[in-house]
Amino acid sequence: MDHRTAPDETDDDSDGDVDSGSGFDSSSSSNSNDRTEMEPESGTSGRREVVVPLRLYKTITVFSTLIAVVGILGGFIVLDVATNRAQADFSEVNIAAAILGVGMIVAGAVTYAFSTRFRTTEMGNAKDDTDEHSDNG
C-alpha cells in the first residue's frame, strides 16, 4: 500500500510545528514539487489555488460557467418579473420573487468566483512571473 504525505505532513513531527493553514511553510526545506494533486497552495496573491488534472479542470470550467450564466440570467429575469420591468410601485413588487432573483444572481457570481481557484499543473500563473517589468512606461 503506497502511502504518500505532503512534505509538511510527516508522521514523525519532532519539531512540534503544526500547520496553521496560513499557506506559509514553516520548514526550511522547499519540496514544492512533491505536493500531491488536488492540494491547495497559496500563490503570491495570497489566495488558495487547487491544482487538478486537466480533464477535471475542463469539467469544472464548463459546468461552473454554465451554472453561473444560468443563475445570473435567471436571476435578472426573476427580478424583472418581480418588479414588472422596474415599473411597479413598491406595494406591487413581489418581495419573495425579488429576493429569489437577487439570490440567484449572487449564487451565480459566487459559483464563478469559486471556480477560478482551480488550475492545472501545466498552467502557469502570470502573477508569479518575474521576467516582466512592473513599470508602465
N, CA, C and O atoms as CSV, one atom per row, in Angstrom:
chain,resi,resn,atom,element,x,y,z
A,1,MET,N,N,0.848,-1.164,0.000
A,1,MET,CA,C,0.000,0.000,0.000
A,1,MET,C,C,0.891,1.222,0.000
A,1,MET,O,O,1.751,1.380,0.866
A,2,ASP,N,N,0.678,2.088,-0.982
A,2,ASP,CA,C,1.503,3.276,-1.154
A,2,ASP,C,C,0.888,4.426,-0.378
A,2,ASP,O,O,-0.196,4.898,-0.719
A,3,HIS,N,N,1.577,4.882,0.669
A,3,HIS,CA,C,1.077,5.984,1.493
A,3,HIS,C,C,2.001,7.174,1.297
A,3,HIS,O,O,3.168,7.155,1.689
A,4,ARG,N,N,1.440,8.220,0.675
A,4,ARG,CA,C,2.229,9.424,0.441
A,4,ARG,C,C,1.719,10.547,1.324
A,4,ARG,O,O,0.515,10.689,1.540
A,5,THR,N,N,2.645,11.338,1.829
A,5,THR,CA,C,2.265,12.520,2.591
A,5,THR,C,C,2.964,13.718,1.995
A,5,THR,O,O,4.033,13.600,1.396
A,6,ALA,N,N,2.362,14.849,2.162
A,6,ALA,CA,C,2.979,16.093,1.697
A,6,ALA,C,C,4.187,16.384,2.577
A,6,ALA,O,O,4.276,15.858,3.686
A,7,PRO,N,N,5.111,17.203,2.113
A,7,PRO,CA,C,6.334,17.457,2.867
A,7,PRO,C,C,6.083,18.021,4.264
A,7,PRO,O,O,6.867,17.752,5.174
A,8,ASP,N,N,5.023,18.787,4.460
A,8,ASP,CA,C,4.774,19.357,5.771
A,8,ASP,C,C,3.840,18.505,6.621
A,8,ASP,O,O,3.448,18.924,7.710
A,9,GLU,N,N,3.475,17.312,6.142
A,9,GLU,CA,C,2.578,16.427,6.877
A,9,GLU,C,C,3.282,15.109,7.163
A,9,GLU,O,O,2.872,14.071,6.645
A,10,THR,N,N,4.303,15.128,7.954
A,10,THR,CA,C,5.029,13.901,8.268
A,10,THR,C,C,4.427,13.261,9.495
A,10,THR,O,O,3.830,13.932,10.337
A,11,ASP,N,N,4.594,11.937,9.588
A,11,ASP,CA,C,4.082,11.215,10.738
A,11,ASP,C,C,4.925,11.492,11.974
A,11,ASP,O,O,4.397,11.533,13.085
A,12,ASP,N,N,6.246,11.686,11.795
A,12,ASP,CA,C,7.145,11.953,12.895
A,12,ASP,C,C,7.382,13.445,12.966
A,12,ASP,O,O,8.223,13.972,12.237
A,13,ASP,N,N,6.663,14.132,13.823
A,13,ASP,CA,C,6.755,15.582,13.920
A,13,ASP,C,C,7.593,15.921,15.147
A,13,ASP,O,O,7.055,16.168,16.227
A,14,SER,N,N,8.911,15.931,14.974
A,14,SER,CA,C,9.805,16.139,16.097
A,14,SER,C,C,9.880,17.600,16.514
A,14,SER,O,O,10.214,17.883,17.665
A,15,ASP,N,N,9.580,18.540,15.617
A,15,ASP,CA,C,9.659,19.954,15.954
A,15,ASP,C,C,8.441,20.434,16.727
A,15,ASP,O,O,8.514,21.438,17.437
A,16,GLY,N,N,7.335,19.736,16.601
A,16,GLY,CA,C,6.115,20.162,17.246
A,16,GLY,C,C,5.388,21.244,16.457
A,16,GLY,O,O,4.421,21.825,16.950
A,17,ASP,N,N,5.847,21.524,15.228
A,17,ASP,CA,C,5.198,22.528,14.407
A,17,ASP,C,C,3.873,21.997,13.893
A,17,ASP,O,O,3.766,20.835,13.502
A,18,VAL,N,N,2.884,22.843,13.898
A,18,VAL,CA,C,1.566,22.486,13.396
A,18,VAL,C,C,1.253,23.434,12.258
A,18,VAL,O,O,1.495,24.637,12.357
A,19,ASP,N,N,0.711,22.887,11.171
A,19,ASP,CA,C,0.348,23.720,10.028
A,19,ASP,C,C,-0.815,24.601,10.425
A,19,ASP,O,O,-1.879,24.109,10.798
A,20,SER,N,N,-0.609,25.915,10.344
A,20,SER,CA,C,-1.635,26.859,10.767
A,20,SER,C,C,-2.642,27.157,9.672
A,20,SER,O,O,-3.628,27.853,9.915
A,21,GLY,N,N,-2.409,26.633,8.445
A,21,GLY,CA,C,-3.324,26.891,7.351
A,21,GLY,C,C,-3.106,28.239,6.709
A,21,GLY,O,O,-3.913,28.666,5.883
A,22,SER,N,N,-2.023,28.929,7.072
A,22,SER,CA,C,-1.782,30.256,6.526
A,22,SER,C,C,-1.182,30.220,5.141
A,22,SER,O,O,-1.103,31.253,4.477
A,23,GLY,N,N,-0.752,29.044,4.686
A,23,GLY,CA,C,-0.165,28.932,3.360
A,23,GLY,C,C,1.338,29.070,3.370
A,23,GLY,O,O,1.983,28.869,2.342
A,24,PHE,N,N,1.912,29.411,4.515
A,24,PHE,CA,C,3.356,29.536,4.613
A,24,PHE,C,C,3.913,28.297,5.269
A,24,PHE,O,O,3.419,27.864,6.310
A,25,ASP,N,N,4.936,27.723,4.670
A,25,ASP,CA,C,5.562,26.525,5.184
A,25,ASP,C,C,6.630,26.933,6.177
A,25,ASP,O,O,7.541,27.687,5.836
A,26,SER,N,N,6.527,26.441,7.407
A,26,SER,CA,C,7.475,26.841,8.433
A,26,SER,C,C,8.774,26.055,8.355
A,26,SER,O,O,9.747,26.432,9.007
A,27,SER,N,N,8.824,24.978,7.582
A,27,SER,CA,C,10.051,24.202,7.479
A,27,SER,C,C,11.017,24.870,6.514
A,27,SER,O,O,10.610,25.659,5.661
A,28,SER,N,N,12.284,24.553,6.653
A,28,SER,CA,C,13.306,25.199,5.828
A,28,SER,C,C,13.483,24.517,4.484
A,28,SER,O,O,14.120,25.079,3.593
A,29,SER,N,N,12.940,23.330,4.316
A,29,SER,CA,C,13.090,22.639,3.032
A,29,SER,C,C,12.041,23.145,2.057
A,29,SER,O,O,10.934,23.508,2.454
A,30,SER,N,N,12.397,23.168,0.772
A,30,SER,CA,C,11.462,23.648,-0.243
A,30,SER,C,C,11.196,22.536,-1.240
A,30,SER,O,O,11.756,22.523,-2.337
A,31,ASN,N,N,10.347,21.612,-0.855
A,31,ASN,CA,C,9.987,20.480,-1.704
A,31,ASN,C,C,8.601,20.693,-2.277
A,31,ASN,O,O,7.722,19.853,-2.089
A,32,SER,N,N,8.386,21.813,-2.983
A,32,SER,CA,C,7.057,22.097,-3.512
A,32,SER,C,C,6.701,21.175,-4.669
A,32,SER,O,O,5.525,21.064,-5.012
A,33,ASN,N,N,7.680,20.508,-5.283
A,33,ASN,CA,C,7.392,19.596,-6.373
A,33,ASN,C,C,6.826,18.279,-5.879
A,33,ASN,O,O,6.307,17.501,-6.681
A,34,ASP,N,N,6.908,18.002,-4.581
A,34,ASP,CA,C,6.418,16.751,-4.026
A,34,ASP,C,C,4.950,16.821,-3.647
A,34,ASP,O,O,4.409,15.840,-3.135
A,35,ARG,N,N,4.294,17.930,-3.877
A,35,ARG,CA,C,2.884,18.065,-3.491
A,35,ARG,C,C,2.018,17.114,-4.305
A,35,ARG,O,O,2.268,16.884,-5.488
A,36,THR,N,N,1.012,16.575,-3.666
A,36,THR,CA,C,0.099,15.696,-4.374
A,36,THR,C,C,-0.906,16.527,-5.133
A,36,THR,O,O,-1.104,17.698,-4.809
A,37,GLU,N,N,-1.553,15.948,-6.148
A,37,GLU,CA,C,-2.543,16.675,-6.920
A,37,GLU,C,C,-3.767,16.950,-6.066
A,37,GLU,O,O,-4.044,16.237,-5.102
A,38,MET,N,N,-4.490,17.990,-6.436
A,38,MET,CA,C,-5.694,18.448,-5.765
A,38,MET,C,C,-5.400,18.971,-4.366
A,38,MET,O,O,-6.282,18.963,-3.507
A,39,GLU,N,N,-4.166,19.428,-4.125
A,39,GLU,CA,C,-3.829,20.025,-2.847
A,39,GLU,C,C,-3.803,21.533,-2.992
A,39,GLU,O,O,-3.155,22.045,-3.904
A,40,PRO,N,N,-4.492,22.263,-2.118
A,40,PRO,CA,C,-4.486,23.717,-2.248
A,40,PRO,C,C,-3.106,24.289,-1.978
A,40,PRO,O,O,-2.398,23.821,-1.086
A,41,GLU,N,N,-2.727,25.298,-2.744
A,41,GLU,CA,C,-1.498,26.007,-2.478
A,41,GLU,C,C,-1.796,27.486,-2.537
A,41,GLU,O,O,-2.765,27.914,-3.163
A,42,SER,N,N,-0.964,28.255,-1.886
A,42,SER,CA,C,-1.154,29.696,-1.891
A,42,SER,C,C,-0.195,30.329,-2.872
A,42,SER,O,O,1.005,30.058,-2.845
A,43,GLY,N,N,-0.728,31.176,-3.742
A,43,GLY,CA,C,0.107,31.912,-4.671
A,43,GLY,C,C,0.613,33.177,-4.004
A,43,GLY,O,O,0.366,33.408,-2.821
A,44,THR,N,N,1.320,33.990,-4.767
A,44,THR,CA,C,1.848,35.227,-4.214
A,44,THR,C,C,0.751,36.217,-3.894
A,44,THR,O,O,0.953,37.131,-3.093
A,45,SER,N,N,-0.416,36.048,-4.512
A,45,SER,CA,C,-1.519,36.962,-4.228
A,45,SER,C,C,-2.206,36.621,-2.915
A,45,SER,O,O,-3.052,37.388,-2.454
A,46,GLY,N,N,-1.867,35.489,-2.297
A,46,GLY,CA,C,-2.436,35.107,-1.016
A,46,GLY,C,C,-3.674,34.249,-1.123
A,46,GLY,O,O,-4.148,33.746,-0.104
A,47,ARG,N,N,-4.222,34.057,-2.318
A,47,ARG,CA,C,-5.418,33.247,-2.446
A,47,ARG,C,C,-5.025,31.788,-2.656
A,47,ARG,O,O,-3.962,31.487,-3.200
A,48,ARG,N,N,-5.879,30.917,-2.228
A,48,ARG,CA,C,-5.584,29.488,-2.321
A,48,ARG,C,C,-5.998,28.970,-3.686
A,48,ARG,O,O,-7.096,29.261,-4.161
A,49,GLU,N,N,-5.131,28.213,-4.308
A,49,GLU,CA,C,-5.401,27.632,-5.610
A,49,GLU,C,C,-5.359,26.113,-5.475
A,49,GLU,O,O,-4.557,25.569,-4.716
A,50,VAL,N,N,-6.229,25.439,-6.218
A,50,VAL,CA,C,-6.294,23.987,-6.182
A,50,VAL,C,C,-5.814,23.466,-7.524
A,50,VAL,O,O,-6.374,23.806,-8.566
A,51,VAL,N,N,-4.769,22.637,-7.498
A,51,VAL,CA,C,-4.221,22.055,-8.716
A,51,VAL,C,C,-4.949,20.742,-8.976
A,51,VAL,O,O,-4.955,19.844,-8.134
A,52,VAL,N,N,-5.562,20.642,-10.156
A,52,VAL,CA,C,-6.340,19.467,-10.523
A,52,VAL,C,C,-5.876,18.957,-11.886
A,52,VAL,O,O,-5.217,19.688,-12.625
A,53,PRO,N,N,-6.210,17.720,-12.225
A,53,PRO,CA,C,-5.888,17.222,-13.569
A,53,PRO,C,C,-6.645,18.008,-14.643
A,53,PRO,O,O,-7.686,18.606,-14.371
A,54,LEU,N,N,-6.111,17.997,-15.858
A,54,LEU,CA,C,-6.674,18.786,-16.956
A,54,LEU,C,C,-8.127,18.420,-17.236
A,54,LEU,O,O,-8.949,19.310,-17.452
A,55,ARG,N,N,-8.457,17.155,-17.236
A,55,ARG,CA,C,-9.828,16.712,-17.530
A,55,ARG,C,C,-10.811,17.257,-16.491
A,55,ARG,O,O,-11.896,17.720,-16.844
A,56,LEU,N,N,-10.434,17.203,-15.225
A,56,LEU,CA,C,-11.287,17.726,-14.169
A,56,LEU,C,C,-11.396,19.246,-14.271
A,56,LEU,O,O,-12.462,19.806,-14.016
A,57,TYR,N,N,-10.313,19.914,-14.638
A,57,TYR,CA,C,-10.334,21.368,-14.816
A,57,TYR,C,C,-11.328,21.773,-15.899
A,57,TYR,O,O,-12.094,22.721,-15.729
A,58,LYS,N,N,-11.308,21.043,-17.017
A,58,LYS,CA,C,-12.240,21.345,-18.110
A,58,LYS,C,C,-13.684,21.147,-17.663
A,58,LYS,O,O,-14.553,21.955,-17.990
A,59,THR,N,N,-13.939,20.081,-16.922
A,59,THR,CA,C,-15.290,19.804,-16.434
A,59,THR,C,C,-15.750,20.897,-15.475
A,59,THR,O,O,-16.874,21.387,-15.580
A,60,ILE,N,N,-14.886,21.274,-14.545
A,60,ILE,CA,C,-15.224,22.334,-13.589
A,60,ILE,C,C,-15.511,23.632,-14.321
A,60,ILE,O,O,-16.484,24.322,-14.016
A,61,THR,N,N,-14.659,23.968,-15.291
A,61,THR,CA,C,-14.824,25.223,-16.021
A,61,THR,C,C,-16.128,25.260,-16.798
A,61,THR,O,O,-16.844,26.261,-16.762
A,62,VAL,N,N,-16.441,24.183,-17.498
A,62,VAL,CA,C,-17.665,24.145,-18.307
A,62,VAL,C,C,-18.905,24.251,-17.434
A,62,VAL,O,O,-19.768,25.094,-17.676
A,63,PHE,N,N,-18.996,23.402,-16.424
A,63,PHE,CA,C,-20.222,23.370,-15.634
A,63,PHE,C,C,-20.368,24.576,-14.719
A,63,PHE,O,O,-21.481,25.062,-14.522
A,64,SER,N,N,-19.276,25.066,-14.159
A,64,SER,CA,C,-19.398,26.243,-13.298
A,64,SER,C,C,-19.772,27.476,-14.114
A,64,SER,O,O,-20.542,28.316,-13.649
A,65,THR,N,N,-19.233,27.592,-15.327
A,65,THR,CA,C,-19.619,28.717,-16.188
A,65,THR,C,C,-21.077,28.602,-16.587
A,65,THR,O,O,-21.797,29.600,-16.592
A,66,LEU,N,N,-21.523,27.395,-16.922
A,66,LEU,CA,C,-22.922,27.179,-17.275
A,66,LEU,C,C,-23.846,27.520,-16.110
A,66,LEU,O,O,-24.855,28.201,-16.294
A,67,ILE,N,N,-23.505,27.052,-14.919
A,67,ILE,CA,C,-24.324,27.336,-13.734
A,67,ILE,C,C,-24.329,28.831,-13.439
A,67,ILE,O,O,-25.366,29.395,-13.090
A,68,ALA,N,N,-23.164,29.477,-13.578
A,68,ALA,CA,C,-23.083,30.920,-13.304
A,68,ALA,C,C,-23.921,31.721,-14.290
A,68,ALA,O,O,-24.639,32.636,-13.888
A,69,VAL,N,N,-23.840,31.394,-15.566
A,69,VAL,CA,C,-24.606,32.131,-16.581
A,69,VAL,C,C,-26.100,31.926,-16.379
A,69,VAL,O,O,-26.867,32.889,-16.413
A,70,VAL,N,N,-26.521,30.683,-16.169
A,70,VAL,CA,C,-27.944,30.407,-15.946
A,70,VAL,C,C,-28.426,31.101,-14.670
A,70,VAL,O,O,-29.522,31.663,-14.650
A,71,GLY,N,N,-27.620,31.068,-13.609
A,71,GLY,CA,C,-28.011,31.711,-12.360
A,71,GLY,C,C,-28.151,33.217,-12.493
A,71,GLY,O,O,-29.121,33.806,-12.015
A,72,ILE,N,N,-27.178,33.834,-13.144
A,72,ILE,CA,C,-27.215,35.295,-13.275
A,72,ILE,C,C,-28.333,35.740,-14.216
A,72,ILE,O,O,-29.100,36.643,-13.883
A,73,LEU,N,N,-28.428,35.113,-15.385
A,73,LEU,CA,C,-29.501,35.490,-16.310
A,73,LEU,C,C,-30.878,35.173,-15.731
A,73,LEU,O,O,-31.800,35.982,-15.832
A,74,GLY,N,N,-31.012,34.002,-15.131
A,74,GLY,CA,C,-32.279,33.635,-14.499
A,74,GLY,C,C,-32.637,34.573,-13.367
A,74,GLY,O,O,-33.804,34.920,-13.186
A,75,GLY,N,N,-31.646,34.982,-12.608
A,75,GLY,CA,C,-31.890,35.913,-11.516
A,75,GLY,C,C,-32.389,37.258,-12.003
A,75,GLY,O,O,-33.298,37.842,-11.414
A,76,PHE,N,N,-31.787,37.753,-13.093
A,76,PHE,CA,C,-32.270,39.021,-13.651
A,76,PHE,C,C,-33.680,38.883,-14.223
A,76,PHE,O,O,-34.483,39.810,-14.125
A,77,ILE,N,N,-33.980,37.741,-14.814
A,77,ILE,CA,C,-35.330,37.529,-15.341
A,77,ILE,C,C,-36.351,37.488,-14.202
A,77,ILE,O,O,-37.409,38.111,-14.292
A,78,VAL,N,N,-36.033,36.756,-13.133
A,78,VAL,CA,C,-36.947,36.672,-11.990
A,78,VAL,C,C,-37.100,38.042,-11.339
A,78,VAL,O,O,-38.204,38.422,-10.950
A,79,LEU,N,N,-36.009,38.783,-11.216
A,79,LEU,CA,C,-36.071,40.125,-10.642
A,79,LEU,C,C,-36.892,41.070,-11.522
A,79,LEU,O,O,-37.622,41.926,-11.023
A,80,ASP,N,N,-36.760,40.901,-12.828
A,80,ASP,CA,C,-37.519,41.712,-13.772
A,80,ASP,C,C,-39.022,41.421,-13.658
A,80,ASP,O,O,-39.837,42.343,-13.679
A,81,VAL,N,N,-39.380,40.155,-13.538
A,81,VAL,CA,C,-40.786,39.775,-13.380
A,81,VAL,C,C,-41.318,40.276,-12.037
A,81,VAL,O,O,-42.455,40.740,-11.955
A,82,ALA,N,N,-40.506,40.184,-10.992
A,82,ALA,CA,C,-40.953,40.593,-9.655
A,82,ALA,C,C,-41.222,42.090,-9.575
A,82,ALA,O,O,-42.077,42.525,-8.803
A,83,THR,N,N,-40.505,42.876,-10.359
A,83,THR,CA,C,-40.670,44.335,-10.309
A,83,THR,C,C,-41.434,44.876,-11.510
A,83,THR,O,O,-41.507,46.090,-11.702
A,84,ASN,N,N,-42.005,43.986,-12.321
A,84,ASN,CA,C,-42.754,44.374,-13.514
A,84,ASN,C,C,-41.913,45.308,-14.388
A,84,ASN,O,O,-42.332,46.412,-14.737
A,85,ARG,N,N,-40.729,44.837,-14.724
A,85,ARG,CA,C,-39.750,45.580,-15.540
A,85,ARG,C,C,-39.408,46.930,-14.920
A,85,ARG,O,O,-39.289,47.939,-15.615
A,86,ALA,N,N,-39.256,46.926,-13.611
A,86,ALA,CA,C,-38.895,48.114,-12.831
A,86,ALA,C,C,-39.934,49.226,-12.943
A,86,ALA,O,O,-39.621,50.394,-12.712
A,87,GLN,N,N,-41.153,48.873,-13.292
A,87,GLN,CA,C,-42.229,49.859,-13.422
A,87,GLN,C,C,-43.234,49.790,-12.272
A,87,GLN,O,O,-44.078,50.675,-12.136
A,88,ALA,N,N,-43.152,48.748,-11.445
A,88,ALA,CA,C,-44.144,48.550,-10.389
A,88,ALA,C,C,-43.880,49.477,-9.212
A,88,ALA,O,O,-42.738,49.817,-8.905
A,89,ASP,N,N,-44.963,49.874,-8.565
A,89,ASP,CA,C,-44.838,50.607,-7.312
A,89,ASP,C,C,-44.316,49.639,-6.250
A,89,ASP,O,O,-44.367,48.420,-6.417
A,90,PHE,N,N,-43.816,50.207,-5.163
A,90,PHE,CA,C,-43.251,49.356,-4.121
A,90,PHE,C,C,-44.287,48.390,-3.562
A,90,PHE,O,O,-43.943,47.260,-3.213
A,91,SER,N,N,-45.510,48.795,-3.471
A,91,SER,CA,C,-46.557,47.925,-2.926
A,91,SER,C,C,-46.911,46.783,-3.880
A,91,SER,O,O,-47.468,45.773,-3.451
A,92,GLU,N,N,-46.594,46.933,-5.165
A,92,GLU,CA,C,-46.904,45.902,-6.158
A,92,GLU,C,C,-45.752,44.919,-6.389
A,92,GLU,O,O,-45.922,43.924,-7.094
A,93,VAL,N,N,-44.590,45.189,-5.804
A,93,VAL,CA,C,-43.419,44.338,-6.016
A,93,VAL,C,C,-43.597,43.026,-5.261
A,93,VAL,O,O,-43.974,43.012,-4.089
A,94,ASN,N,N,-43.320,41.931,-5.950
A,94,ASN,CA,C,-43.349,40.612,-5.323
A,94,ASN,C,C,-42.018,40.427,-4.587
A,94,ASN,O,O,-41.001,40.110,-5.205
A,95,ILE,N,N,-42.032,40.625,-3.276
A,95,ILE,CA,C,-40.801,40.618,-2.469
A,95,ILE,C,C,-40.108,39.257,-2.523
A,95,ILE,O,O,-38.885,39.195,-2.645
A,96,ALA,N,N,-40.869,38.173,-2.434
A,96,ALA,CA,C,-40.265,36.837,-2.434
A,96,ALA,C,C,-39.540,36.569,-3.754
A,96,ALA,O,O,-38.429,36.040,-3.759
A,97,ALA,N,N,-40.166,36.932,-4.859
A,97,ALA,CA,C,-39.521,36.723,-6.157
A,97,ALA,C,C,-38.308,37.630,-6.327
A,97,ALA,O,O,-37.311,37.220,-6.921
A,98,ALA,N,N,-38.378,38.853,-5.815
A,98,ALA,CA,C,-37.239,39.764,-5.907
A,98,ALA,C,C,-36.053,39.232,-5.110
A,98,ALA,O,O,-34.914,39.289,-5.575
A,99,ILE,N,N,-36.313,38.720,-3.922
A,99,ILE,CA,C,-35.243,38.137,-3.112
A,99,ILE,C,C,-34.677,36.894,-3.797
A,99,ILE,O,O,-33.467,36.670,-3.789
A,100,LEU,N,N,-35.560,36.086,-4.390
A,100,LEU,CA,C,-35.097,34.911,-5.124
A,100,LEU,C,C,-34.207,35.321,-6.300
A,100,LEU,O,O,-33.173,34.695,-6.535
A,101,GLY,N,N,-34.590,36.347,-7.026
A,101,GLY,CA,C,-33.795,36.820,-8.157
A,101,GLY,C,C,-32.426,37.306,-7.741
A,101,GLY,O,O,-31.421,36.961,-8.362
A,102,VAL,N,N,-32.384,38.110,-6.685
A,102,VAL,CA,C,-31.095,38.602,-6.190
A,102,VAL,C,C,-30.246,37.436,-5.675
A,102,VAL,O,O,-29.031,37.415,-5.875
A,103,GLY,N,N,-30.875,36.483,-5.023
A,103,GLY,CA,C,-30.155,35.299,-4.544
A,103,GLY,C,C,-29.566,34.485,-5.682
A,103,GLY,O,O,-28.449,33.977,-5.574
A,104,MET,N,N,-30.317,34.357,-6.782
A,104,MET,CA,C,-29.795,33.633,-7.946
A,104,MET,C,C,-28.604,34.360,-8.568
A,104,MET,O,O,-27.644,33.723,-9.002
A,105,ILE,N,N,-28.664,35.687,-8.612
A,105,ILE,CA,C,-27.552,36.466,-9.148
A,105,ILE,C,C,-26.308,36.272,-8.277
A,105,ILE,O,O,-25.210,36.058,-8.791
A,106,VAL,N,N,-26.484,36.348,-6.973
A,106,VAL,CA,C,-25.360,36.171,-6.050
A,106,VAL,C,C,-24.805,34.755,-6.146
A,106,VAL,O,O,-23.588,34.572,-6.149
A,107,ALA,N,N,-25.672,33.756,-6.222
A,107,ALA,CA,C,-25.216,32.371,-6.324
A,107,ALA,C,C,-24.419,32.143,-7.612
A,107,ALA,O,O,-23.409,31.439,-7.598
A,108,GLY,N,N,-24.863,32.727,-8.710
A,108,GLY,CA,C,-24.115,32.607,-9.969
A,108,GLY,C,C,-22.757,33.257,-9.886
A,108,GLY,O,O,-21.772,32.710,-10.381
A,109,ALA,N,N,-22.692,34.423,-9.263
A,109,ALA,CA,C,-21.409,35.114,-9.121
A,109,ALA,C,C,-20.457,34.347,-8.211
A,109,ALA,O,O,-19.266,34.247,-8.504
A,110,VAL,N,N,-20.967,33.808,-7.121
A,110,VAL,CA,C,-20.131,33.035,-6.197
A,110,VAL,C,C,-19.632,31.758,-6.870
A,110,VAL,O,O,-18.479,31.371,-6.683
A,111,THR,N,N,-20.481,31.108,-7.642
A,111,THR,CA,C,-20.077,29.903,-8.354
A,111,THR,C,C,-18.928,30.193,-9.302
A,111,THR,O,O,-17.950,29.446,-9.342
A,112,TYR,N,N,-19.037,31.257,-10.055
A,112,TYR,CA,C,-17.968,31.610,-10.985
A,112,TYR,C,C,-16.685,31.990,-10.239
A,112,TYR,O,O,-15.593,31.570,-10.623
A,113,ALA,N,N,-16.819,32.773,-9.188
A,113,ALA,CA,C,-15.637,33.190,-8.432
A,113,ALA,C,C,-14.936,31.993,-7.806
A,113,ALA,O,O,-13.706,31.939,-7.793
A,114,PHE,N,N,-15.697,31.033,-7.287
A,114,PHE,CA,C,-15.093,29.846,-6.690
A,114,PHE,C,C,-14.382,28.999,-7.740
A,114,PHE,O,O,-13.338,28.411,-7.459
A,115,SER,N,N,-14.940,28.933,-8.948
A,115,SER,CA,C,-14.348,28.077,-9.983
A,115,SER,C,C,-13.019,28.621,-10.480
A,115,SER,O,O,-12.238,27.875,-11.070
A,116,THR,N,N,-12.741,29.900,-10.256
A,116,THR,CA,C,-11.470,30.460,-10.719
A,116,THR,C,C,-10.296,30.038,-9.854
A,116,THR,O,O,-9.154,30.344,-10.197
A,117,ARG,N,N,-10.528,29.359,-8.763
A,117,ARG,CA,C,-9.442,28.896,-7.897
A,117,ARG,C,C,-8.754,27.647,-8.435
A,117,ARG,O,O,-7.668,27.297,-7.974
A,118,PHE,N,N,-9.357,26.980,-9.387
A,118,PHE,CA,C,-8.795,25.737,-9.907
A,118,PHE,C,C,-7.837,26.028,-11.056
A,118,PHE,O,O,-8.071,26.931,-11.860
A,119,ARG,N,N,-6.753,25.251,-11.125
A,119,ARG,CA,C,-5.811,25.333,-12.231
A,119,ARG,C,C,-5.158,23.971,-12.395
A,119,ARG,O,O,-5.253,23.112,-11.518
A,120,THR,N,N,-4.490,23.783,-13.534
A,120,THR,CA,C,-3.791,22.532,-13.775
A,120,THR,C,C,-2.301,22.724,-13.537
A,120,THR,O,O,-1.824,23.849,-13.387
A,121,THR,N,N,-1.576,21.622,-13.504
A,121,THR,CA,C,-0.135,21.726,-13.300
A,121,THR,C,C,0.547,22.362,-14.499
A,121,THR,O,O,1.614,22.959,-14.358
A,122,GLU,N,N,-0.061,22.240,-15.689
A,122,GLU,CA,C,0.524,22.819,-16.894
A,122,GLU,C,C,0.321,24.332,-16.968
A,122,GLU,O,O,1.035,25.021,-17.696
A,123,MET,N,N,-0.641,24.843,-16.221
A,123,MET,CA,C,-0.930,26.269,-16.277
A,123,MET,C,C,0.062,27.027,-15.412
A,123,MET,O,O,0.325,26.656,-14.268
A,124,GLY,N,N,0.602,28.084,-15.972
A,124,GLY,CA,C,1.454,28.953,-15.183
A,124,GLY,C,C,0.612,30.029,-14.547
A,124,GLY,O,O,-0.564,30.180,-14.880
A,125,ASN,N,N,1.191,30.770,-13.647
A,125,ASN,CA,C,0.499,31.881,-13.019
A,125,ASN,C,C,1.195,33.154,-13.447
A,125,ASN,O,O,2.348,33.379,-13.077
A,126,ALA,N,N,0.520,33.993,-14.218
A,126,ALA,CA,C,1.120,35.208,-14.752
A,126,ALA,C,C,1.579,36.143,-13.639
A,126,ALA,O,O,2.520,36.913,-13.833
A,127,LYS,N,N,0.939,36.090,-12.491
A,127,LYS,CA,C,1.316,36.952,-11.381
A,127,LYS,C,C,2.656,36.538,-10.776
A,127,LYS,O,O,3.342,37.359,-10.166
A,128,ASP,N,N,3.030,35.275,-10.940
A,128,ASP,CA,C,4.272,34.785,-10.363
A,128,ASP,C,C,5.469,34.965,-11.282
A,128,ASP,O,O,6.604,34.757,-10.853
A,129,ASP,N,N,5.246,35.348,-12.547
A,129,ASP,CA,C,6.346,35.527,-13.486
A,129,ASP,C,C,7.169,36.740,-13.089
A,129,ASP,O,O,6.628,37.810,-12.813
A,130,THR,N,N,8.492,36.558,-13.065
A,130,THR,CA,C,9.376,37.659,-12.683
A,130,THR,C,C,10.066,38.280,-13.880
A,130,THR,O,O,10.802,39.254,-13.723
A,131,ASP,N,N,9.847,37.737,-15.087
A,131,ASP,CA,C,10.544,38.264,-16.255
A,131,ASP,C,C,9.870,39.510,-16.823
A,131,ASP,O,O,10.425,40.143,-17.721
A,132,GLU,N,N,8.702,39.877,-16.331
A,132,GLU,CA,C,8.037,41.082,-16.790
A,132,GLU,C,C,8.322,42.226,-15.830
A,132,GLU,O,O,8.337,42.038,-14.614
A,133,HIS,N,N,8.546,43.399,-16.378
A,133,HIS,CA,C,8.808,44.572,-15.552
A,133,HIS,C,C,7.506,45.207,-15.133
A,133,HIS,O,O,6.516,45.136,-15.861
A,134,SER,N,N,7.492,45.824,-13.976
A,134,SER,CA,C,6.263,46.403,-13.461
A,134,SER,C,C,6.083,47.871,-13.819
A,134,SER,O,O,5.116,48.498,-13.386
A,135,ASP,N,N,7.006,48.428,-14.607
A,135,ASP,CA,C,6.855,49.829,-14.977
A,135,ASP,C,C,5.796,49.987,-16.065
A,135,ASP,O,O,5.613,49.093,-16.891
A,136,ASN,N,N,5.123,51.085,-16.066
A,136,ASN,CA,C,4.044,51.332,-17.029
A,136,ASN,C,C,4.477,52.212,-18.186
A,136,ASN,O,O,3.636,52.579,-19.007
A,137,GLY,N,N,5.717,52.558,-18.287
A,137,GLY,CA,C,6.133,53.468,-19.331
A,137,GLY,C,C,7.145,52.931,-20.173
A,137,GLY,O,O,7.592,53.600,-21.105
